Amino acid sequence: MVSAISSNDDFYTMLTQMKFQDVKQCQKYIEERSKNDRLVMIVRGPFGQEIVPSIHKLRQVISIYVYCFDKVRNKQWSDKFTKIKAVVTELGELITRIKADHKIHKIVEEPLCINIFTTGGTSATGVNGQFIFSQILIDCLLRLKTTTADKKELIDHCKQQYQ
């Protein structure tokens, strides 16, 4: 069941809300979505236990939240699924988790744009010197050998950036 969002106006404007009581109908709806669609699901304990194994592998589903009364029991079955971001019993906690995860997801999915040359840098022969320089720079960067210290530095930077 995709639910529990209508009581918060901020989320209601961000998301299209669909409610399902039938596992097959819900699975069919998800499978019919475009491969480019991204779905965040909020499921109740028993319904989630039944549907998550069949929809977890679908590309359209990016996050699943279990909203339930018995956190301990639902945590047991949900730990096997990486797309389950949280098992919560309170609406406020659910909304906070979705907002935080959405913020992180936006940062991770944001395309990286780099403008490495200007349009005004052409030479007398009509060749853009900045463009040639950028191609040489990219070639040099690709040929650099990495060390474990470099990898550790990158991982530490990413952890700090996306925490």
C-alpha positions as CSV (number, residue, x, y, z in Angstrom):
1,M,0.0,0.0,0.0
2,V,1.5,3.3,-1.0
3,S,0.2,5.7,1.6
4,A,0.8,7.9,4.7
5,I,1.8,11.0,2.7
6,S,-1.5,12.8,2.3
7,S,-1.4,14.3,5.8
8,N,1.7,16.3,4.9
9,D,1.2,19.0,2.3
10,D,4.8,19.3,1.4
11,F,5.0,15.7,0.3
12,Y,1.6,15.7,-1.3
13,T,2.7,18.3,-3.8
14,M,5.9,16.4,-4.6
15,L,4.5,12.9,-5.1
16,T,1.7,11.2,-6.9
17,Q,-0.1,9.0,-4.4
18,M,-1.4,5.6,-5.3
19,K,-3.0,3.1,-2.9
20,F,-3.1,-0.6,-3.5
21,Q,-4.7,-3.4,-1.5
22,D,-3.8,-6.2,-4.0
23,V,-0.2,-7.3,-4.5
24,K,-0.6,-8.3,-8.1
25,Q,-2.3,-5.0,-9.0
26,C,0.5,-3.0,-7.3
27,Q,3.2,-5.1,-9.0
28,K,1.5,-4.6,-12.4
29,Y,1.3,-0.9,-11.9
30,I,5.0,-0.7,-11.1
31,E,6.1,-2.9,-14.1
32,E,4.0,-0.7,-16.5
33,R,5.8,2.4,-15.5
34,S,8.6,3.7,-17.8
35,K,12.1,2.5,-17.0
36,N,12.9,6.2,-16.4
37,D,10.2,6.6,-13.7
38,R,11.4,6.5,-10.1
39,L,9.1,5.3,-7.4
40,V,9.3,5.7,-3.6
41,M,7.1,3.2,-1.9
42,I,5.6,3.2,1.6
43,V,4.3,-0.2,2.5
44,R,2.6,-1.6,5.6
45,G,4.2,-4.6,7.3
46,P,2.3,-7.6,6.0
47,F,1.7,-6.1,2.5
48,G,5.4,-5.2,2.3
49,Q,6.5,-8.6,3.3
50,E,4.4,-10.0,0.5
51,I,5.2,-7.5,-2.3
52,V,8.8,-6.4,-1.6
53,P,10.5,-9.7,-2.8
54,S,8.8,-9.4,-6.2
55,I,9.3,-5.6,-6.8
56,H,12.7,-5.1,-5.2
57,K,14.6,-5.9,-8.4
58,L,12.6,-3.4,-10.5
59,R,14.6,-0.4,-11.7
60,Q,11.6,1.9,-11.2
61,V,11.6,1.4,-7.4
62,I,14.4,3.4,-5.8
63,S,13.4,3.4,-2.1
64,I,11.0,1.4,0.1
65,Y,9.8,2.5,3.6
66,V,8.0,0.1,5.9
67,Y,5.4,2.0,8.0
68,C,4.1,-0.4,10.6
69,F,3.1,-1.1,14.2
70,D,5.6,-3.8,15.0
71,K,9.1,-2.5,14.1
72,V,11.0,-5.5,15.5
73,R,9.1,-8.1,13.5
74,N,9.2,-6.2,10.3
75,K,12.9,-5.4,10.6
76,Q,13.6,-9.1,10.6
77,W,12.3,-9.7,7.1
78,S,13.2,-6.3,5.7
79,D,16.9,-6.5,6.4
80,K,17.4,-8.7,3.4
81,F,16.4,-5.9,1.0
82,T,18.8,-3.0,0.2
83,K,16.1,-0.7,-1.2
84,I,14.3,-0.7,2.2
85,K,15.6,2.5,3.7
86,A,13.7,2.4,7.0
87,V,11.2,0.6,9.1
88,V,9.3,3.2,11.1
89,T,6.3,3.3,13.5
90,E,5.7,7.1,13.5
91,L,4.5,9.3,10.7
92,G,6.9,12.1,11.7
93,E,9.9,9.8,11.5
94,L,8.8,8.5,8.2
95,I,8.5,12.0,6.7
96,T,11.9,13.0,8.1
97,R,13.6,9.9,6.6
98,I,12.0,10.4,3.2
99,K,13.1,14.1,3.1
100,A,16.7,13.3,4.2
101,D,17.0,10.4,1.7
102,H,15.5,12.5,-1.1
103,K,18.0,15.2,-0.5
104,I,20.9,12.8,-0.7
105,H,19.4,11.1,-3.8
106,K,19.2,14.5,-5.5
107,I,22.9,15.2,-4.8
108,V,24.0,11.8,-6.1
109,E,21.8,11.9,-9.2
110,E,22.6,15.5,-10.1
111,P,24.4,15.7,-13.4
112,L,27.9,17.0,-13.2
113,C,28.5,19.9,-15.7
114,I,32.0,21.1,-16.4
115,N,32.7,23.8,-18.9
116,I,36.4,23.4,-19.7
117,F,36.7,25.8,-22.6
118,T,35.4,29.1,-23.8
119,T,34.0,29.9,-27.2
120,G,36.2,33.0,-27.6
121,G,39.5,31.1,-27.5
122,T,40.1,30.5,-31.2
123,S,43.5,30.9,-32.8
124,A,44.4,32.4,-36.2
125,T,43.9,29.0,-37.7
126,G,40.4,28.7,-36.3
127,V,41.4,26.0,-33.8
128,N,40.1,26.6,-30.2
129,G,43.3,26.5,-28.1
130,Q,41.4,26.0,-24.9
131,F,39.6,23.0,-26.4
132,I,42.9,21.4,-27.4
133,F,44.4,22.1,-24.0
134,S,41.3,20.5,-22.3
135,Q,41.7,17.4,-24.5
136,I,45.3,17.0,-23.5
137,L,44.5,17.5,-19.9
138,I,41.8,14.8,-20.0
139,D,44.2,12.5,-21.7
140,C,46.8,13.1,-19.0
141,L,44.3,12.5,-16.2
142,L,43.2,9.3,-17.8
143,R,46.8,8.0,-17.9
144,L,47.6,8.8,-14.3
145,K,48.2,5.8,-12.1
146,T,46.1,5.8,-8.9
147,T,47.4,4.7,-5.5
148,T,45.5,3.4,-2.5
149,A,46.1,6.8,-0.8
150,D,44.3,8.5,-3.7
151,K,41.4,6.1,-3.5
152,K,41.1,6.6,0.3
153,E,41.2,10.4,-0.2
154,L,38.4,10.1,-2.8
155,I,36.3,7.8,-0.5
156,D,36.8,10.1,2.5
157,H,35.8,13.1,0.4
158,C,32.6,11.4,-0.9
159,K,31.7,10.3,2.6
160,Q,32.1,13.8,3.9
161,Q,30.1,15.3,0.9
162,Y,27.2,12.8,1.0
163,Q,26.8,12.3,4.7
